[in-house]
Amino acid sequence: MTQNQITQHIPSDIPVSIPNIPFHKDFMDDLIRKNLGVAPSYWRKLYGNYEITDKKEVRKFISQKRDNFKRFLLFVPKIINKEFMEDKLFLKISNNYKDEELLKIYIKTSYSPRETANKINKIEDKVFSISNSEILNNLEISVEF
């Protein structure tokens, strides 16, 4: 049997593993296991995108959120990194003006305030055009110079 004949007999929905990271069409859903919490691979991916202050509190906060919020946290760095390529992203639990907990994404940047404002406006146009109140009410993007 040739290699081509072998691969034709493998169903397309079987996950392929590369060093403990499964890749298949439902990869993102496997990172976030409904009603079972969050898979370790989700946390590894999150830690790869952000530096996290007080990991225990951040994990607890994220774990209590719905799947859309968790997916959004993996999506938003792609948008931010297009504007702030060299800058680091931080996650931190903070309180809003109502003294409710929210998750803050801090962008530590060396751009000028004017350049930063332009970049943040572009990000906000893309990121906050969503109509998901859980995300909008529980997340804030800030900049530190």
C-alpha positions in Angstrom: 0.0 0.0 0.0 1.4 3.4 -0.9 1.5 6.4 1.4 -1.3 8.0 -0.7 -3.5 5.0 -0.3 -2.9 4.9 3.5 -3.9 8.5 3.9 -7.1 8.0 1.9 -8.2 5.4 4.4 -7.8 7.7 7.4 -11.0 9.6 8.3 -10.6 13.4 8.3 -12.1 13.8 11.8 -9.3 11.9 13.5 -7.1 14.4 15.5 -3.4 14.6 14.6 -1.1 15.2 17.5 2.1 17.2 17.3 3.9 17.3 20.7 0.7 17.1 22.8 -1.1 19.8 20.8 -4.0 18.3 18.8 -4.9 19.9 15.5 -8.2 19.3 13.7 -11.2 21.3 12.6 -12.6 21.6 16.1 -9.3 22.6 17.7 -10.6 25.8 19.4 -13.5 23.9 20.9 -11.2 21.4 22.3 -9.3 24.1 24.1 -12.5 25.2 25.8 -14.4 22.1 27.0 -18.0 23.0 27.6 -19.2 22.4 31.1 -15.8 20.7 31.9 -13.7 23.8 32.4 -10.7 24.8 30.3 -8.2 22.5 28.8 -4.5 22.9 29.7 -3.7 23.6 26.1 -5.9 26.7 26.4 -3.8 28.1 29.2 -0.6 27.4 27.4 -1.9 29.3 24.4 -3.1 32.2 26.6 0.3 32.3 28.4 1.9 32.4 25.0 0.0 35.6 24.1 0.1 37.5 27.4 2.2 38.0 30.5 -0.2 37.4 33.3 -0.2 39.2 36.7 -1.5 37.0 39.5 -2.2 33.9 37.4 -4.4 32.2 40.0 -6.9 35.1 40.0 -6.9 35.5 36.3 -7.5 31.8 35.8 -10.4 31.8 38.3 -11.9 34.8 36.5 -11.6 33.4 33.0 -12.8 29.9 34.1 -16.1 31.4 35.3 -16.8 33.0 31.9 -18.6 31.6 28.9 -16.9 30.0 25.9 -17.2 33.2 23.8 -15.2 35.2 26.3 -12.5 32.5 26.4 -12.3 32.4 22.6 -12.2 36.2 22.4 -9.1 36.3 24.7 -7.2 34.1 22.2 -8.5 36.2 19.2 -7.8 39.8 20.5 -4.0 39.5 20.6 -4.0 39.0 16.8 -5.7 42.3 16.3 -3.5 44.1 18.9 -0.3 42.7 17.6 -1.0 44.1 14.1 -0.8 47.6 15.6 1.7 47.1 18.5 4.0 44.5 16.9 6.9 44.9 19.3 5.0 45.5 22.5 4.0 43.1 25.2 0.5 42.3 26.4 -0.4 41.8 30.0 -3.5 40.4 31.6 -4.5 41.5 35.1 -7.7 41.5 37.2 -8.8 45.0 38.1 -11.9 46.8 39.4 -14.0 49.1 37.4 -15.7 52.3 38.7 -18.5 50.2 40.1 -15.9 48.2 42.0 -16.7 45.0 40.0 -13.9 42.8 38.8 -12.9 42.9 35.2 -10.0 41.6 33.1 -7.7 44.2 31.8 -5.4 43.8 28.8 -2.5 46.2 29.2 -0.3 47.1 26.2 3.1 48.2 27.4 4.3 50.5 24.6 7.0 52.9 23.7 5.0 54.7 20.9 4.1 58.3 21.4 0.7 59.1 22.9 -0.6 60.4 19.6 0.5 57.2 17.7 -0.9 55.1 20.5 -4.2 56.8 20.4 -4.5 56.2 16.6 -3.6 52.6 17.1 -6.0 52.1 19.9 -8.8 53.6 17.8 -8.1 51.1 15.1 -8.2 48.3 17.6 -11.4 49.4 19.2 -13.1 49.7 15.9 -12.3 46.0 15.3 -12.6 44.6 18.8 -15.5 46.4 20.3 -17.8 46.2 17.3 -19.1 43.0 18.8 -22.5 42.9 20.6 -21.6 40.5 23.3 -22.3 42.1 26.7 -20.3 39.6 28.7 -17.1 40.5 26.8 -17.8 44.2 26.8 -18.7 44.4 30.5 -15.8 42.2 31.7 -12.9 43.3 29.6 -10.9 46.5 29.2 -7.9 47.4 27.0 -5.4 49.9 28.5 -2.1 51.3 27.5 1.0 51.9 29.7 3.9 54.0 28.5 
